[in-house]
Every structure is written in C-alpha cells, then in structure tokens.
C-alpha cells in the first residue's frame, strides 16, 4: 500500500490509490471479480504469500471493496466476494487488461481471455462481446487463457 504522502494532492485519483493502488490489491480484486473467491484459490492463482494476501484482503474488506463470508464451520473457512463498490471497478480493470494486451502483447497471444458465457465471444475494447454486442460484466463472463479452460 502506498504511504499517505499526498498532503498537497487534492485529487480523487490519489485517494483511490490509497485503496487499490497497491499491485497485489488490484490483482486480488481482478481474481475476485473473475470468480475466484476462496483464500487458498486466490493464493494459488496469484502466487502470493499467505501473509501478504491476508493483509491485502483485510484492507479491501475494511474499505468495503470486497466482503468476507463464512462458507464452512469447524474449521471456519471464508470466501471473498465483490461488493457493489468493488464491482464498480470492473470496467477499470478490464480497460487496464485491454490496454496491457494492446501495448504489451505477448507472442503467443493474450494470457487471459474474457469470454461471454452466452455466445463465447470475446471482450472488445468497449467491454462488449465482439460477437453479439452485449455489455460484459462479471455475471456474464468467464475467463481463462487460450490454452486452458475457464477458471470460473
């Protein structure tokens, strides 16, 4: 997380960075929005240490970006789901993904493909399905790589 060194910055971007500006926070939120909700699954997907993941999730919960729900007792196990506040960041993350694919392409194609569940079309730069034109959101998409099945 960035330190609060923005005394002279009166800007919504600097205030937003306090919540989601740390690299792991954005990647955690990406995975939660794409359907990965359990701690162990997030850790495996991200390759992050348990302590860093725990700290970042706690911060996102405190900020109301994700919510923590118990899905099992004895032992207690929790899943993390996006709140409406977190869901509002979906277009930001998807535009960032699209920007990265265009400006930093990989030789073997995009590492993550966002596909429309209903028709299999891919997300275009307007965050719509390139086949049917429907506006895409976490509820009607799945993600994966061109070489592997969806993770949702």
C-alpha beads as a LAMMPS data file, in Angstrom:
LAMMPS data file: protein, C-alpha beads

152 atoms
151 bonds

1 atom types
1 bond types

-500.0 500.0 xlo xhi
-500.0 500.0 ylo yhi
-500.0 500.0 zlo zhi

Masses

1 110.0

Atoms # bond

1 1 1 0.000 0.000 0.000
2 1 1 1.220 3.479 -0.742
3 1 1 2.015 5.689 2.171
4 1 1 -0.186 8.671 2.783
5 1 1 2.250 11.170 1.322
6 1 1 -0.265 13.117 -0.721
7 1 1 -0.795 16.103 1.604
8 1 1 -0.648 18.513 -1.337
9 1 1 -2.646 16.291 -3.669
10 1 1 -6.316 17.148 -3.711
11 1 1 -7.291 14.557 -6.264
12 1 1 -9.676 11.621 -6.383
13 1 1 -7.027 9.534 -8.134
14 1 1 -4.632 9.869 -5.191
15 1 1 -7.445 8.995 -2.737
16 1 1 -8.399 5.975 -4.887
17 1 1 -4.780 4.814 -4.951
18 1 1 -4.898 4.589 -1.165
19 1 1 -7.481 1.826 -1.563
20 1 1 -6.485 -0.076 -4.721
21 1 1 -3.130 1.351 -5.775
22 1 1 -1.007 -1.461 -4.429
23 1 1 -0.191 -4.073 -7.091
24 1 1 -1.491 -7.083 -5.166
25 1 1 -4.752 -5.330 -4.329
26 1 1 -5.622 -4.884 -7.990
27 1 1 -4.696 -8.476 -8.816
28 1 1 -6.732 -9.810 -5.881
29 1 1 -9.712 -7.729 -6.967
30 1 1 -9.275 -8.943 -10.560
31 1 1 -9.455 -12.559 -9.415
32 1 1 -12.415 -11.953 -7.101
33 1 1 -14.303 -10.229 -9.928
34 1 1 -13.461 -13.137 -12.219
35 1 1 -14.920 -15.670 -9.787
36 1 1 -12.047 -16.796 -7.570
37 1 1 -13.339 -16.359 -4.041
38 1 1 -11.580 -18.682 -1.595
39 1 1 -8.344 -17.789 0.161
40 1 1 -6.398 -20.870 -0.941
41 1 1 -7.584 -20.477 -4.535
42 1 1 -6.585 -16.807 -4.540
43 1 1 -3.184 -17.684 -3.132
44 1 1 -2.639 -20.366 -5.757
45 1 1 -3.811 -18.153 -8.615
46 1 1 -1.667 -15.208 -7.577
47 1 1 1.430 -16.970 -6.230
48 1 1 1.330 -14.613 -3.256
49 1 1 2.387 -15.342 0.330
50 1 1 -0.364 -16.065 2.848
51 1 1 0.596 -13.057 4.972
52 1 1 0.536 -10.574 2.092
53 1 1 -2.768 -11.976 0.807
54 1 1 -4.291 -11.813 4.285
55 1 1 -3.167 -8.202 4.768
56 1 1 -4.433 -7.067 1.374
57 1 1 -7.776 -8.850 1.757
58 1 1 -8.245 -7.305 5.197
59 1 1 -7.635 -3.846 3.706
60 1 1 -10.081 -4.447 0.839
61 1 1 -12.706 -5.665 3.331
62 1 1 -12.141 -2.627 5.594
63 1 1 -12.577 -0.351 2.587
64 1 1 -15.801 -2.095 1.546
65 1 1 -14.421 -3.265 -1.811
66 1 1 -14.834 -6.964 -1.006
67 1 1 -16.887 -8.741 1.656
68 1 1 -15.886 -11.773 3.680
69 1 1 -18.465 -14.568 4.063
70 1 1 -18.098 -17.760 6.066
71 1 1 -18.922 -20.819 3.968
72 1 1 -17.824 -23.501 6.470
73 1 1 -17.639 -24.017 10.226
74 1 1 -15.173 -26.231 12.106
75 1 1 -12.817 -25.059 10.880
76 1 1 -14.123 -21.671 9.858
77 1 1 -13.486 -21.010 6.176
78 1 1 -14.279 -17.818 4.314
79 1 1 -14.779 -16.657 0.784
80 1 1 -14.336 -13.161 -0.564
81 1 1 -16.868 -11.592 -2.897
82 1 1 -17.078 -8.239 -4.541
83 1 1 -19.306 -5.606 -3.024
84 1 1 -21.169 -3.121 -5.245
85 1 1 -18.269 -0.721 -4.588
86 1 1 -15.792 -3.319 -5.832
87 1 1 -17.972 -4.207 -8.797
88 1 1 -17.723 -0.593 -9.956
89 1 1 -14.009 -1.247 -10.561
90 1 1 -14.751 -3.979 -13.158
91 1 1 -14.583 -1.549 -16.126
92 1 1 -11.368 -0.004 -14.784
93 1 1 -9.671 -3.407 -14.505
94 1 1 -10.955 -4.641 -17.857
95 1 1 -9.797 -1.465 -19.609
96 1 1 -6.397 -1.912 -17.940
97 1 1 -6.311 -5.537 -19.150
98 1 1 -7.231 -4.438 -22.684
99 1 1 -4.642 -1.640 -22.609
100 1 1 -1.950 -4.106 -21.495
101 1 1 -2.901 -6.573 -24.250
102 1 1 -2.618 -3.828 -26.888
103 1 1 0.539 -2.125 -25.673
104 1 1 2.428 -5.075 -24.186
105 1 1 1.354 -8.034 -26.323
106 1 1 2.782 -11.491 -25.834
107 1 1 3.939 -13.545 -28.805
108 1 1 1.541 -16.388 -28.012
109 1 1 -1.471 -14.118 -27.536
110 1 1 -3.200 -12.638 -24.508
111 1 1 -2.552 -14.509 -21.268
112 1 1 -6.145 -14.010 -20.099
113 1 1 -9.227 -14.032 -22.299
114 1 1 -12.549 -12.662 -21.088
115 1 1 -15.347 -14.515 -22.867
116 1 1 -19.101 -14.039 -22.985
117 1 1 -20.779 -17.049 -21.362
118 1 1 -23.855 -16.903 -23.616
119 1 1 -22.186 -16.981 -27.033
120 1 1 -18.446 -17.488 -26.450
121 1 1 -17.476 -14.134 -27.947
122 1 1 -14.539 -12.214 -26.551
123 1 1 -14.469 -8.866 -24.804
124 1 1 -13.706 -5.968 -27.110
125 1 1 -12.213 -2.582 -26.173
126 1 1 -15.688 -1.242 -25.369
127 1 1 -16.168 -4.096 -22.839
128 1 1 -18.823 -5.621 -25.054
129 1 1 -18.999 -9.029 -26.671
130 1 1 -17.343 -8.975 -30.084
131 1 1 -19.954 -11.467 -31.408
132 1 1 -23.331 -10.338 -30.110
133 1 1 -22.562 -6.845 -28.777
134 1 1 -23.885 -7.470 -25.245
135 1 1 -22.276 -5.386 -22.496
136 1 1 -19.982 -7.664 -20.468
137 1 1 -19.793 -7.858 -16.680
138 1 1 -18.590 -10.415 -14.152
139 1 1 -22.008 -12.110 -14.122
140 1 1 -21.977 -12.942 -17.842
141 1 1 -18.307 -13.698 -18.454
142 1 1 -15.755 -16.372 -17.840
143 1 1 -12.030 -16.105 -18.044
144 1 1 -9.192 -18.331 -18.930
145 1 1 -6.315 -18.471 -21.298
146 1 1 -6.482 -19.524 -24.932
147 1 1 -4.561 -22.640 -23.875
148 1 1 -6.520 -23.616 -20.751
149 1 1 -10.138 -23.976 -19.663
150 1 1 -12.037 -21.309 -17.787
151 1 1 -11.319 -20.860 -14.118
152 1 1 -14.874 -19.918 -13.208

Bonds

1 1 1 2
2 1 2 3
3 1 3 4
4 1 4 5
5 1 5 6
6 1 6 7
7 1 7 8
8 1 8 9
9 1 9 10
10 1 10 11
11 1 11 12
12 1 12 13
13 1 13 14
14 1 14 15
15 1 15 16
16 1 16 17
17 1 17 18
18 1 18 19
19 1 19 20
20 1 20 21
21 1 21 22
22 1 22 23
23 1 23 24
24 1 24 25
25 1 25 26
26 1 26 27
27 1 27 28
28 1 28 29
29 1 29 30
30 1 30 31
31 1 31 32
32 1 32 33
33 1 33 34
34 1 34 35
35 1 35 36
36 1 36 37
37 1 37 38
38 1 38 39
39 1 39 40
40 1 40 41
41 1 41 42
42 1 42 43
43 1 43 44
44 1 44 45
45 1 45 46
46 1 46 47
47 1 47 48
48 1 48 49
49 1 49 50
50 1 50 51
51 1 51 52
52 1 52 53
53 1 53 54
54 1 54 55
55 1 55 56
56 1 56 57
57 1 57 58
58 1 58 59
59 1 59 60
60 1 60 61
61 1 61 62
62 1 62 63
63 1 63 64
64 1 64 65
65 1 65 66
66 1 66 67
67 1 67 68
68 1 68 69
69 1 69 70
70 1 70 71
71 1 71 72
72 1 72 73
73 1 73 74
74 1 74 75
75 1 75 76
76 1 76 77
77 1 77 78
78 1 78 79
79 1 79 80
80 1 80 81
81 1 81 82
82 1 82 83
83 1 83 84
84 1 84 85
85 1 85 86
86 1 86 87
87 1 87 88
88 1 88 89
89 1 89 90
90 1 90 91
91 1 91 92
92 1 92 93
93 1 93 94
94 1 94 95
95 1 95 96
96 1 96 97
97 1 97 98
98 1 98 99
99 1 99 100
100 1 100 101
101 1 101 102
102 1 102 103
103 1 103 104
104 1 104 105
105 1 105 106
106 1 106 107
107 1 107 108
108 1 108 109
109 1 109 110
110 1 110 111
111 1 111 112
112 1 112 113
113 1 113 114
114 1 114 115
115 1 115 116
116 1 116 117
117 1 117 118
118 1 118 119
119 1 119 120
120 1 120 121
121 1 121 122
122 1 122 123
123 1 123 124
124 1 124 125
125 1 125 126
126 1 126 127
127 1 127 128
128 1 128 129
129 1 129 130
130 1 130 131
131 1 131 132
132 1 132 133
133 1 133 134
134 1 134 135
135 1 135 136
136 1 136 137
137 1 137 138
138 1 138 139
139 1 139 140
140 1 140 141
141 1 141 142
142 1 142 143
143 1 143 144
144 1 144 145
145 1 145 146
146 1 146 147
147 1 147 148
148 1 148 149
149 1 149 150
150 1 150 151
151 1 151 152
